[in-house]
Amino acid sequence: MLPKALSVTFMKACKNKVLLILFILSTQFSLRAQQIALPKQTDRWSIEKDGSITWNIGDRLPHADHIEMSGEKVSLWIAYSVDSSGMSKISRTVVFPTFRMLPDDTRSHIAYTFNDNELPRIYINNRLLRTDVAKNGEGNDLAFRVKSINQHGIMRMMAEAGNPAQIKIERSLFPSVDKPLAIETFKFTNITNKPVTVSMENLKREVTTDTAKSKTAPHTVIMKSVNDGSRTLQPGESTAFSICYLATDHPSSLAHIYPDEEQQARANRVAEILAPLQLETPDTILNTEFAFAKIRATESIYKTKSGYMHGPGGLSYYAAIWANDQAEYVSPYFAFSGDRIGNLSAMNCYRLFARYMNPEYKPIPSSIVAEGDATWNGAGDRGDQAMIAYGASRYALANGNADSAKALWPLITWCLEYSHRHINLQGVVTSDADELEGRFPAGKANLSTNCLYYDALISAALLGKQLHVPGKQTDSYTKEANQLKINIEKYFGATIGGYKTYRYYETNSVLRAWICMPLATGIFDRSKGTIDALFSPQLWTADGLATQEGKDTFWDRSTLYALRGVLQAGATETAMNFLQYYSRRRLLGEHVPYPVEAYPEGNQRHLSAESGLYCRIFTEGLFGMRPTGFNSFDCTPRLPNNWNRMELNNIHSFGTIFDLKISRQANGKILVSVLNGKNQHTYTLTNGETVHVQL
């Protein structure tokens, strides 16, 4: 809209209303044309040939960041900083998801924080190595000066000690793959031409939880040194000491720890995650961030007494599942990921929610916590049934396994019936809240829940045909989806802030980030106005979409949905501009290397399901894969104008393994190649056209 003063001035100067209207429209067009200009970014990190990222410490100090890494029985959250003199500071919070306290609730896991000054002391030629002071030691001490930090599923900090340098130090931190254990290793290399003696104190500290409040048994957390002692290194020789952080209910019978084997197992697990579903495009940043998102989305799966449970993390959410994070966001991604544990967690997620189906159609809990022993439903019905039906039906189709789909079908149909029973007189689904759980208003019926229900009806109709259910049932889903689309337009369609888009709930009068949901679920009636609104100054911030116009709060999940939806709507160049900006900021900027949850809440925690949403920008958005059957999908590729090719290779989905390659042809068409073993199918089409792929 025009500023008030400008509008009044022009009104006085112009009596011709037609000219006035043309002036306003042209000014708004000019303003909107500038909306996609993004600030220039200065990278702190760089991409290495092996796919890792490195921060070479320069003069942009001080700097601080945090990262989370997870295994089946542990999560390691590291807050690290480097001060203006190159000295580091590390705080390690180690979470043990399956070691619980009473009473059962979301955060009843145990967690302990360990700081630098609690570690065993290390000496080099009898001089204390200092890692926690901002000057070159105190008296005769040596300073641990950081030269670079590298991230790739293992955090590696390269440093030197001495002036001139006597020793090169590689400090590695990582979680165990399958034990309640995190490890920190110091590898020392003599870089002088004289022998150097290195030693580390023997240390063992333990704390045991209150017996009365401990679940099953008292839990003991131990910090202990491994391979400690004193060694003399000849020029060029290396040695390593380790510090372990572990939990046990049997402290008197600890198994021996082999840090090198644990580190190799962690590296192997990361490689296992990265091998399937490989993105290859001309944009190295997108390829690399996609690979990092795969790590975070997949590593955060905990082996609990109720089976594998994917958990968001963030020091708060472990051995627990949510209808949004797990059922809606990340499980549909696992159907493409090729990761065995990821798929086990997806099926287990839906199995656990299915326990709460009931003949009275009372809502399924929003969250199942404490290894499956308790639930959380603090926000009432958040549209959870629509979330579950949406995720489960998409997962069942893309997973391509008839037996698994049959197991999920009762849950899907129950959730659809629940939503059907909550349709109001205006023909849209009501709910108590949305996934933001009352942080922002959502009215009695919100856009997100209705779009998810719409998409779930479409997927359920396709899935039902694969399962050979009566046509009357699948036809009813299709009919209801068509009517719901009309009702969504009538109930939510509105002009907000000058944009022909959606109101998020009935009395909503300001722009909201979740107006992207129709685009992500295939409703494009208001795509132009919605895209303009999403990338307007009212909503777009340096970190993506603001949750609500005029507020500083942002949640990456809405930005990730929006980027996918804008691609699906066909605004490829606009979407790529913002996707490349966002990916660069998350991978190489000030807080790396994964998508985040929110700010200011949680201080941009690396919650894991958001990384699954990032990967879905490519599978469902850029490559336009929409599951239609156990061995078929619609493909609507969106090849950017400045790319000649893009590929998704080693896709494990639809019951098989295949490559999807998109290339530009000389006649302006694009070639879609699907390679499935020795079989190859090719399709020539216009960019943005849909082809039905039968595997």
N, C-alpha and C positions, 0 to 999 in steps of 0.2 A: 504494500500500500504506500501511497505518497505521504511524505511528511505533511503534517497539518498546515504549517506555514506556507509551504510550496503550493499546496492544494488551494488555499484561500487566495493567494496572490494570483494564481492562474485563473481562478474563477472570476475574479474582478476584471482581469485583462481580456478575458475571452467570453463572448456572449453566445458563441456557437457551440451548442451542446455536442454536436457530432465531432467537432475538432477536439473538444475536451475529452471525449471518450477515446478518440484515437491517440491523444497525447498520453493518457493514463496507460492505455494498453501498450503503447510503444515503450514507455518508461519501465513498466513492469517487465516487459520482455527483455529490455536491456539489463535490468537488475538481475533477472533470473539467468541470463546468459553468463553472468559473472559468478554465479553461485558455485560452479564446479571448479573454480580456481582454488588450488590447494597450496598451503605453505610449503616452502622448500625444507627438506629434512637434512639434518647433518647426522650421518651414521656414526655411532660409537663402535659398533662391531663390524667385522668383515667375514665373508664366507670363505671357508677353506676348501681345497680340492676334495677332501674326504667327506664333505657335507656338514662338517662342524662349523661353529662360528667362534671367532676369537676377538677379544678386546685387547689390543696392544696398548698398554698404559701410556698415555701421553701427558699433555698438560691440562686436560679438561678435568681437573680434580678440585675438590673431592667428589666422589661418586659412590652411590649405594644402590643396591638392588636386592631382590630375593627370588628364589626359585624353589620348586618342589620336585622331588623325584620319588617314585614309589615302586614297591615290590609286593608280592602276595601277602606278606605279613608285616610290612613296615612302610612308613612314609617318612622321608627326610626333607625337612624344610630348612633352607639355608638362607640366612640374611647376611650379606657380605658387603663390605665397603673398603675403599682405598682412600686414604687421606692425601693431603697435598704433598706429603713427602714420599709417597709410595708405600706406606705401611698399611697392611690389611687388618681387618677385624672381621671375625666370623662368629655368628651365633647359630647353633645347630639345634633345632627342635626335632626330636625323634618321636614319631607317633606309632603306637602299637595297636592297630585296629581291633585285634581279636583278644586283647587283654582288657577286660571291662571291669568297671566299678558299678556299684548299686546306688540308687535305683537305675533301672534300664532307661536310657534316653538317648537322644541323638549324639550327645557329646560325652558319653560315659566311658570312652576309651581312655587309656592312660597315655600321657605324653610328658617328656622331660626335655628341658633346654640345657645345653652345655656350651659354656663360653670359653674363649681362648685361655683365660687364666686358670682354668680347671684342668687343662691338659697336663700330661707328664712333661717335665722339663727336658729340653734337648740341648746338648752341648757340642760345640765344634772346637776341637783343640782346647778343651776345658773352658771355653767361653760360652756363656749362656746365649742361646738363640732367642731373641725377643720378637714376638709376633704381635704385641699389643701396645706398643708405644710409638709415638710420632716423631722420634728422633733416633739417631744412630746408636741405639742402646743406652745403657746407663753405666758409666764407668768403663769396664772392660767388656761389656756385653756386645753381641753382634745383632744387627737389625735384619729382619726378614723383609726384603724389599721385593715387591711384586713387579714382574715384568709384563705378564700377560695372563689372561683368564680365558679358558676354552670351555665350551659347552657342547655336549653331544650325547646326552644320557648319562654321562659322567662329568662332573665338574673338575677341571684340572687348572690349578693355579701354578704358574711357573714363576720362580723367584730366585734371587741370589742373596748370598750373605757374605759380608766382609768388604773391606775397602782398601785395596782392590779386592774383587770377588775371589773367594776361596772355594766356594761350593755352589753348585747349581741344585735347586730343589724343585721337585715336582710334587705338588700336594694334591691328592685326588680324594674326592668325596663321592660316595654312591651308596644306594641301598642294596641289600641282598635281594636276589631274585625270589627266593622261596623261604627265607628265614626271618624271624623277628630281630633283624640285625642291620645296622648301618656301619660303614667302615670309612675311616679316614687314614690315608697312607701318605707318609713322607718318604720320597725317594731322593737320596743324596748322591750327587756325582762330583768327584774331585776334579776340578778344572785347573789345578795348579800343577807345577812340576815337582811337588814335594808330597810326601805322605800327609794325610789329614785324618785325624781321629774324630769319629762321630759317635755319640752315645745318647741313649734315651732312658730315662728312669723307668723302673717297673712300677706300675700303678694299677690298683684295683679299688674301685669305689662302688658300693651298692646301696640301694635303698629299697625297702620292702613296704608295700602298701598296707593300709589298715585292714586287718583281718575281717573286722565286722562289716566293712564297706566293700570288700573285694568280692567279685563274682567268681564262683567256683573255688577259688583259692587265693591266698595272698600272692601278689605279683612282685617279682624282684627285677629291678632295672640296674644294669651293671655297666660301668665304663671301665675298660681295662686295656692295658697295653699288650701288644703281641709282637714277638720278635724283637723285644727290647734288649738292651745291653750296650756294649761298646765294641766298635770295629775300627780298624785302621785301613783307610782306603789309599791305595797307590794311585798315582796319576791316571785319570781316566776311569777308575773303578767306581762302582755304584753299590749302594746298599739301601734297604728300605725298612722302616719301622711303621707299625700300624696302631691305631687306637680304635677299639670296637665299642659300639653302643648297642646293647641288646636287652631283651626282656625274657624272663623265664619264670616258670612256677617251680622249678627244680634246681635251685642255685648250687646245690651240693654235687650235681652230676652234669656239669657243663661239658659239651662236646668241644673238641679242639677246633679252632677257627683257622682257616687257610685263606688269608686275604687275597693272594694272587689268584686262587681258584675262584673266589667270589667275584673279583673284578672281571675275570674272563667270562664268567657266567653272565654278569650284567652286560658286558659288551655283546655277547652272543644273543641275549634276549633283545637288545636294541636292534641288532642286525636282523633278527627274526621278524620283528615288527615292520622293519623297513623294506624287506624283500618283496612282499606282495604289493599290489596297487601302487605302482610307481608313476608319478606325474612327470612328463617330459614336455617342456614348452621352451620357447626362446627366452623366457624370463627366469633367470637363475634364482631370484628372490622368491618368486612364487613356488618354484620347485622345492626350494629348501624349506620354506615355511610350511608347506604341505607335509614334508617329511617330518619336521619337528612336531607338527600337530598330531601326526600319526603316533609318535612316541608317547606324548602326554595323554592322548585319548585312550591308549591301549595299556599303558603301564599301570594305571590306577585301578586295578582290579584285585580285590582282596579275597583270599581263600578262607571262607568262614565255615562254621558248622552247618550253615544252610546252603552251602555251595558257593560258587564264585559270584561275588557281588561287586559290580562296578561302583566306585564311589567318587564324588566330586573332589574330596581332599580339602585343602585350604585350612588345615589345622582344626576343622570343625566337623567334616562330613565323611565318615568312614564306616565300613561294614554296614552300609545302609543304602537304600535306593529311593529315588523320587520319581513320581509320574512324569515330570518334565525332563529332568537331567538324563535319567537312564531310559525310561520307556519311550520318550518322545525324541530326545536329541541324539543320543549316542548309539543306541541299539540298532536303529536302521542303518547307521554307518557300518556297523560290524558285519552286516550282510554282504558288504563289498570288500571288507578289509583282508580276508584270508587268514585272520588270526583265530586259532582254535579256541584259546581262552576267551577271547572277545565274544565269540559266538556262544560259548557256554554261558557266559555272563548274561548275554541277551536273553537266551531261553530261560535262564533261571530268574531273571528280573520279571518276566511275564508270568512265570509259574508262581512266584511269590505273591504277586498282585492277585492272581486268580484264586488264591486261598480265601480272599475276602468277598468273592461273589456271594450274593444272598438272594433268596426269593422275594424279599421285601424291597429290593432295589435301593437299599441304603448305600451311600457313596463308599467307594473303596478309599482307604486312607491315602492321603497324599504321599506319605513316606513310610517305609518299613525299615526300622532301625535296630541297632544292637544285635547284629548278626541274624536278624529275623525274629527276635524275641519280643519286640515291641513295635508300636506304630506311633506316628505323629500326624495329627490332623488339625493343627492349631489354627489354620485359616479356613476351615470348612471345605466345602466343595470348590476347588479352584478351577474346575473344568477338567479334573484329573481323568475322568472317564473318556473324554474326547482325546486327551493326550495319549492315553494307553491304546485306544482303538486305532488312532492315527499311526503310532509307532509300530504296534504289533502287526497291523495289516500290511504296512510297507515292508517290514522285516520279513514276514512270512512269504511274500511274493518274491522278493529279491534273494532270499536265502535258497529258494528253489527246492526245498525238501518237503514232500507231501506229508510225511509222518509228522514233522514238526508243525506244519501248518494245521493239521488236524488237531494237534494238541492245543494250538492257540485259538482255534475257531470259537470255542465256547466263550472264552474271555472277550474276544472281539465283539461277538454278537451281544453279549451281556452289556458291555459298555455302550454299544450303539443303542440298545433298548433303553438303558438308563438315560442317555441324552435325549432320546425321542420323548421320554416321559417328562422331560423338563423344558419342552417347547412352550413358549407363552402364546398369548393371543395374537401377537404380531408375527408368529412363525419362526422365532429365533430361540436358541437355547439359553436358559438362565443358569447362573452359577453364583456362589457366594463371593468369589474373588477371582483372581487370575494367578499366574505363576509368581507375580510379585507380592502376593500374600498381604495386600493391604498397604504396601509402602506407597502406592499411588492409587487413586480411585479407579474402580473398574465397573461401577454401576451394578445393576441387576442382571445385565446380559452384556458380555463384552465381545469384541471383534475376534480376538484370538481364539477363544473357545469355539466360536461358530465356524471359523475357517478350518480349524482342526477337525471338527465334526464333519464338515463338508468333504474334506479330503479323505477322511476315514470311510465315509459312505462309498466314495468312488473306488477306493482300494478294496473294500470289503466285497463290492459287487464283482470285481475282477477275481478276487480270491475265491469267492463262492463258486464261480464257474469252474475254476480249477479243481475244486473239491466236489464238483457235481452235486451241489445242493439244489433243491428245487428252484426252478426259474422264477417262481412267484416271489421268493425271498430276495434274490439278487435284483429282480426288476423293481421291487419296492425300495431297495437302497438307491438305485439309480434315479427313480422318480423323486424320492425325498431329497436327494442331492440337488437335482434340478430346481426343485421348489425352494430349497434353502438358499441357493445362489440368488434367486429372485428376492427372497426375503432379506438377505444380507444387504442387497442394494437398497431396498426400501428403508430398512431400519437404520443402517449405519452410513449409507451414502450421504455425503454432505460437503459443503464448501467451508473449509476451515482456513482462516488466515489468507483467503484469496485463492486457495488451492482446491480444485475439484478432487476431493479425496474421501476420507472416511472420518467419522467421529468414532472414538474408541468405545464409547457407551452412550446411552441415550441423551444425557444432558452435557456431554463433553463439548467444550467450546475452544480448546487449544489443541495444537498438534501433538500427537503422541508417536513414539517410535514404532509401536506395534501396528501402525497403519500399513506396514509392509506385509502383513500376514496374507491378505488376499493374493498378492503377487506370488508368494512362495507356495500357495496352494492352487495356483492355476486360474485365478479370477483376475482378468485383465481389463474389466470394464472402465476402471478409473486409473489405468496405469500411468498415463502421462502426468496427471495432476499429482498422483501419489509419489511418483519419482521426483518431480520438481520439489514437492514438500520435503521428502526425505533428505535431499541434498541442498536444502535451503539453509540460510543462516539461522533460521529459527530452530532447526533440529541438528544440523551437522556441527560437530565440534572437532577439536584437534584429535580426539580419541574416538571418533565415530559418532553414533547417534546419541543425542541426549534423550533420556527416557521421556521427558515432557518438555515442551517449549517453555523457555524461561528458567529451567532448572539446570544445575551443574551435574546432576547424577547421570551416569551412563552405565549401561550393562552391555557387554559385548554381544550377548546372545541376540539382541534385537538387530545390531549391526550385521551380524553374520546371516541372520534370516533375510535381512534387506538386500544384501549383496547377492545372495542366491536368487531372491525373487526378482530383482531388477534384471539379472541375466535371463531368467525364464521369461520375463516380459519382452525381451528382445532389445533392450537398451544396452547393447554389449559395450560400446565404447565408453559410455558414462559409467557403467558398472566397473569396467576394468580400470578406469582412472582412479576410482575410490578404492578398489580392491588392492591395486598396486601400492597406493599410499598407505593403506591400513597395514598391509603385510610388511612393508618396509619398516614401519614404526614398531610393530610387534617383534620383528626378527632382529633388527639392527639398531634400534633406538635406545631409549633410556631404561626400558623395562622389558627384558627378553627372557626366553625366545618363543613364548606361546601366547595364544589368545587368553584373555583374562575374564574374570567374572564381572566385577563392578568397581565403581568408585563414586563417593568416598567409602561406602561400605566395603569392608574386606580389603581395602588398600590394594586393589587389583590382584587378588589372589589368582593363581594359575589353576582355577577349577577345570577339571579334565573334560567334562562333557562339551564345553565350548570348543575344544579342539576338534571334537567329532563334527560339530556344526561347521567349523572351518573347512574340513575335508569335503563336506556335503555341498559347499559352494561349487566345487569342481565336478563331482560325480553327477549331481542333479541340476546344477546351474550351467556351468560352462560346457559340459558334455551333454547335458540335457537328458539324462537317463531316468525314465519313469517306468518302474516295473509294471508289467501288464499280465504276467503269468510266471509259472515256475521256470520257464526257459525262454522268456521273451520280454522285450522292453521297447518302449518308444524312445527314439533318440533324436533330440533336437539340438544339434551342436551350434555353438555360438563362437565361431572362429574370429578373433579380433582382426581388424583391418590390417594391422602391421605384422601379423603372424602368417607364415605360410604352412605351419603345421602345429599340431599338438597331439599328445598321446597319453592314454592311460593304459599302462601295461601290467600284465600279470594280475588281472582282475579275478578274484575268486568269488563268483556270484552266479545265481541262476543255475546252481548245481554243476558248474563247470569252471574252467579257467580259460580266459581269453584276453586278447589285446584289442583296444579300441583306438584306431588311428584316424585322425582327421587331417587332410591336406588340401591345399588350394590348387585348383587346376587353371590352365592357361585361359580357358574360356570364361573365367569368373565363377564357375561352379566350385563346389567342394566335393572331395571324395571321402566317403566314410568306409573304412576297411575294418572288418571284424575278423580277427584271426583266432580260430579255435582249434588248436592242435594243427593237423594237416589241412583242415578246412578253412577256406577264406571266402568271405562274402563281401562284395563291394557295392556301394550305392552312390550314385551321383545325384546331387541335389543342390538347391540354392541354399546359401547360408541362412540358417534359421528355419529351414523347412524340416518337417518331421518325417522320419522313416521308421517303419516297424521292423525290428530286428528279431528274427527267430533263430535261436541257437540250436 
